[in-house]
Structure formats: C-alpha cells, structure tokens
Amino acid sequence: MKKMELMIGPCVLESEQLALEVASTLVSELGQVKDQLTIFFKGSFDKANRTSIDSYRGPGLEEGLRILSSVKEKTGLPVVTDIHLPMQAQAVAEVADILQIPAFLCRQTDLIVEAAQACQKFGRILNVKKGQFLSPEEAKNIVTKAQNFLSLDQIILTERGTSFGYNNLVVDMASFEIMKSFGVKAIHDATHSAQRPGGLGSSTAGKREQIFTVGKAALAAGADGIFMETHPNPEKAKSDATTQVPLNQAKKMVEGFLHIFQANQSL
C-alpha cells in the first residue's frame, strides 16, 4: 500500500530540548502507524520571511544543523529544513534529507538550481512550496528547473494556499492533481495554508480550527501527504503560534488524515 508523506515538527528550532521532545513524542505516539507513513521531522534554522524585524528567526545555520543532526541520531527520524540562500544548499544537504524552498522564493532560479545540485550530490529530496502568487500550472516551471539535476521522484511540490489579499489564503483543491500531473508528488501544507498573513498587524494570524477540515479535503482531492507544524505549547511558540497544532493533538489528527488518505487509495 502507498504510504502517506508526513513532514511534521515545530515551525522554528527553538532549542535542542524542544526539538527532541517533539521528535521523540512523534516516534512514540505514531509507532502503531509508522509502517503506513513516510515521516520526516521538520524544523527551521532560520525564518527569514518574518512579518516583523523584531520577530525571532531561529538559531542560525550552524546551530540549527547541529540540532537537526542530534534529532536524526537520537530518534532515527530523517529531517527536513528550509534554505533561503544558494550558499546554504551544500551545508544543509549534508544533514537534511529534504531541502525545502519557501513559497516566497519558489521562482528564484539560482536557489532552486543550487538546492537541486546539492540534492543530487547527497542523494536528497527537494521540496518546493508553491508560491501564494502562482497557479498550480505555473509550478511546472519549478519542476523543469529542478529536473535538470534530479529525477522526478526526488522532487515534491507543496500547496500552501493562494493569496487574494485581505489577510487570507485559499486552497484550490484542483491544485494537487494538476501538480501531480507533472510526475511529482504534491502534498498539502495544512498549517501554513490556515494562516492569515499579517492578520495581527506585525505578525501572522491563523485559523487553527480549519487545519483538520481543509487537510482532509486535500487528501480526498489527491494530495500525497501532509506538511504540518506542531508544538508542545503553541501559544508560547516563537513562530506561527496561531497555526501550530498542539503536540498532544497531533497523533489523533495524523490518524484522521491517514484514514482519508487510505480510503482515497481504494477509489
């Protein structure tokens, strides 16, 4: 049976202790369904696109990679993290199993090329989040750029909603089948697509109550998996506090997503 892709973890790496707490909890609580999932621990070493200049960005490249290495060693989970600059690609690919390109940077050719070359060198996967300003059809250009260096099974596209202004994002459910038609996997960013960008003025608001509903709809529409952020205490999280899933609710939500995903495979 086809496995559901799952990229899960805190938005930003706040500390090694928190990263290990989240990763260890996920390993323990998802143990019964681990054979039905392809799980990657997600954590950002830098959040370069924060709304406010005063917002916490992360521990930085060197410390962030050390934390991610510790998570891999102590929990056995492969890891995914995002890069913002071409010069970061090689160093990150030495550690991360998936290199992720943030949505706002998805058209940056130099960044995609460097990331794809690093993935080629180290046998990694490239995940590119489709920009809030792109149609799903336009995402084919992302695949074409990366395909110069990678096979299609090393490329993932992630849908995180489309912005129409007014602090809101809308997920086009046709997007998944369109992007999958390029020969790559397409997953749904369940937490970021529930954001209200700039909704709090100097920070992002969110609609946490819609994460599960829209996520189930995306999987029913053909998404290959889910990207979601989780935190032991979301209200105190240093980034995306309004959309991270409480860690004690992550298991139930993932199991619900998996049920929809598996049902869809039999149709």
ChimeraX attribute file (.defattr): number of C-alpha atoms within 10 A of each C-alpha:
attribute: neighborCount
match mode: 1-to-1
recipient: residues
	/A:1	8
	/A:2	11
	/A:3	17
	/A:4	22
	/A:5	22
	/A:6	23
	/A:7	25
	/A:8	24
	/A:9	27
	/A:10	27
	/A:11	28
	/A:12	25
	/A:13	28
	/A:14	21
	/A:15	14
	/A:16	16
	/A:17	12
	/A:18	15
	/A:19	23
	/A:20	18
	/A:21	15
	/A:22	20
	/A:23	23
	/A:24	17
	/A:25	18
	/A:26	23
	/A:27	16
	/A:28	12
	/A:29	14
	/A:30	19
	/A:31	13
	/A:32	10
	/A:33	12
	/A:34	15
	/A:35	12
	/A:36	16
	/A:37	18
	/A:38	15
	/A:39	24
	/A:40	23
	/A:41	28
	/A:42	29
	/A:43	25
	/A:44	25
	/A:45	24
	/A:46	21
	/A:47	21
	/A:48	17
	/A:49	13
	/A:50	17
	/A:51	15
	/A:52	12
	/A:53	10
	/A:54	9
	/A:55	15
	/A:56	16
	/A:57	19
	/A:58	21
	/A:59	19
	/A:60	13
	/A:61	16
	/A:62	11
	/A:63	15
	/A:64	23
	/A:65	23
	/A:66	14
	/A:67	23
	/A:68	28
	/A:69	18
	/A:70	15
	/A:71	23
	/A:72	20
	/A:73	11
	/A:74	12
	/A:75	16
	/A:76	15
	/A:77	21
	/A:78	20
	/A:79	22
	/A:80	26
	/A:81	29
	/A:82	24
	/A:83	24
	/A:84	19
	/A:85	16
	/A:86	16
	/A:87	13
	/A:88	16
	/A:89	24
	/A:90	18
	/A:91	13
	/A:92	24
	/A:93	27
	/A:94	16
	/A:95	20
	/A:96	26
	/A:97	22
	/A:98	28
	/A:99	27
	/A:100	26
	/A:101	26
	/A:102	21
	/A:103	18
	/A:104	14
	/A:105	18
	/A:106	20
	/A:107	20
	/A:108	14
	/A:109	15
	/A:110	13
	/A:111	20
	/A:112	27
	/A:113	19
	/A:114	19
	/A:115	32
	/A:116	28
	/A:117	21
	/A:118	25
	/A:119	27
	/A:120	18
	/A:121	14
	/A:122	14
	/A:123	16
	/A:124	22
	/A:125	25
	/A:126	30
	/A:127	25
	/A:128	27
	/A:129	25
	/A:130	27
	/A:131	23
	/A:132	20
	/A:133	13
	/A:134	15
	/A:135	16
	/A:136	21
	/A:137	12
	/A:138	15
	/A:139	23
	/A:140	18
	/A:141	14
	/A:142	20
	/A:143	23
	/A:144	13
	/A:145	16
	/A:146	24
	/A:147	16
	/A:148	11
	/A:149	18
	/A:150	22
	/A:151	14
	/A:152	17
	/A:153	12
	/A:154	20
	/A:155	24
	/A:156	22
	/A:157	26
	/A:158	29
	/A:159	30
	/A:160	25
	/A:161	28
	/A:162	19
	/A:163	18
	/A:164	11
	/A:165	10
	/A:166	10
	/A:167	16
	/A:168	19
	/A:169	20
	/A:170	15
	/A:171	22
	/A:172	15
	/A:173	19
	/A:174	13
	/A:175	24
	/A:176	24
	/A:177	16
	/A:178	18
	/A:179	26
	/A:180	19
	/A:181	13
	/A:182	17
	/A:183	15
	/A:184	18
	/A:185	23
	/A:186	29
	/A:187	30
	/A:188	33
	/A:189	26
	/A:190	30
	/A:191	27
	/A:192	25
	/A:193	28
	/A:194	27
	/A:195	26
	/A:196	21
	/A:197	21
	/A:198	18
	/A:199	14
	/A:200	12
	/A:201	11
	/A:202	14
	/A:203	18
	/A:204	20
	/A:205	20
	/A:206	25
	/A:207	16
	/A:208	19
	/A:209	12
	/A:210	15
	/A:211	22
	/A:212	18
	/A:213	11
	/A:214	20
	/A:215	29
	/A:216	21
	/A:217	17
	/A:218	28
	/A:219	26
	/A:220	18
	/A:221	18
	/A:222	22
	/A:223	29
	/A:224	24
	/A:225	27
	/A:226	28
	/A:227	22
	/A:228	25
	/A:229	27
	/A:230	25
	/A:231	27
	/A:232	19
	/A:233	13
	/A:234	20
	/A:235	14
	/A:236	11
	/A:237	18
	/A:238	16
	/A:239	23
	/A:240	24
	/A:241	22
	/A:242	22
	/A:243	29
	/A:244	30
	/A:245	25
	/A:246	17
	/A:247	19
	/A:248	16
	/A:249	12
	/A:250	23
	/A:251	18
	/A:252	12
	/A:253	16
	/A:254	19
	/A:255	14
	/A:256	14
	/A:257	23
	/A:258	23
	/A:259	13
	/A:260	17
	/A:261	26
	/A:262	17
	/A:263	11
	/A:264	14
	/A:265	13
	/A:266	7
	/A:267	5
